Amino acid sequence: MTLSLLLQNAANSEQNSGGSFLFTLVFMGLIGAAMYFLMIRPQRRRMRETADLQKSISVGDEVITTSGMYGFVTDIDGDQVWLEVNDQPQVIEIRFSRAAIARKIAPSEAAGDSSPETSGN
């Protein structure tokens, strides 16, 4: 009699495990989708924005490099960018890879102009 109870319990556990396998499979799929939307997709968007920025660099733009150096673009030669760094009293030109440009500096940001916010009082 004990053997028949064990076989019956084993059969019941096999039937119950089928539902948990489906739940596990759906749960793993949800984890994969969450990783795509929270990690992979935003990273690809940032990479695309950075590539577009590096392609749009032109002579005269003020930029900052990935190492934190500010300068004005004086010449572009394929994948190389020449930056003019003004170190008073002399001017220094440094060659960088186009991939080393982190972002452009807006003219208002470079001049330090910060207009105070006006309140509606």
N, C-alpha and C positions, 0 to 999 in steps of 0.2 A: 504494500500500500504506500509506503514511503517513496518507492521508486516511481510510482505513477504520479504522485504529487510533484516530485522533482521535474519529471518530464513535462507536466502541465505548466509549471512555473517557467520552465525554459521556453516553451512555446509561446506563452503570454509575453515574456520579455522580448522575444524576437519580433512579435507583432508591434509592440510599443516602441522598439528602437527604430522602426521605419519612419515614424513621425519625427523623431528627434534628428534623424539623418537629414530629412528634408529641411527642418528648421536650421540645422547647422549649415547646410548648403546655401540657404537664403541669407543667413546671417553673414557668411563669408562674402557673398556677392554684395551685400550692403556695405561691408567694410571696404571692399575694393572700389565701389562707387564713391564712397566718402573720401577715400584717399585721392581719387582722381580729381574730384571737385574741390577739395581743400588744399591739395599739395601740387599735383602735377599741372593742372590747368593754369593756376596763377603763376607758376614758375615759367611756363611756356609764354604766357602773356608778357611777363617782365623781360624775358629774353628777346621777344619780338620788338618790344618798345625800345630796348637798348640798341638793338641792331638798326632800327629805324633812326634813332638819334645819331648814331655814329655815321650813318649814310648821309644825314642831312647837314653835317658840319660843313661850314663854308668859311672862307677867309674873312677875318674880321670878328668872328664870334669869340666871346669870352667863355672859356670852358674851365672845368675842374677835372683833373685826372683822378684815377682810382687811388693814387698815392697822396692826393690832397693838394696838388700843386695847381695854382691858378695861373692862367695865361691867356693871351690873345693868339688866335690862329693866324699865322702869317703866310703859310704855304701848305699845300696839300699835294703829295706826290704818291698816288696810288694808295697803299696801305699805311703810309707814313704821314704824320702831321707835324709841322714845325710850330712850336709855341714860343711866343715872345714873353719872357718873364722880366718885368720891370723891377730891377733891384737897384734902387737909387745909389749912386749917380750913373750906373751903367745899365745897359739893356742886354739881356742874355737870351739867345735862341737855343731851344732844346728840341731834339727830335724824339717824337713818341710814336708808338704804334697807334693806329686809329682805335683799336680795341681798348686802349688805356684811357679813353675819354669816358668819364662817368656821367657828366651832365653839362648842359649849357647853363650859363648864368644869365638871368634876365637883366636887362639894362637898369631897371629900377632897383633890383637887388644889389647890383654891383656898385651903384652910386650911394647906397645906404639910405635912399629916400624911403621913409616910412610915414605915410600920411596918417595922422591920428584919426581915429574913428570919431565921427560926430554923433552925438546923442540927439534923440528927437525931443529933448525937453524944451 
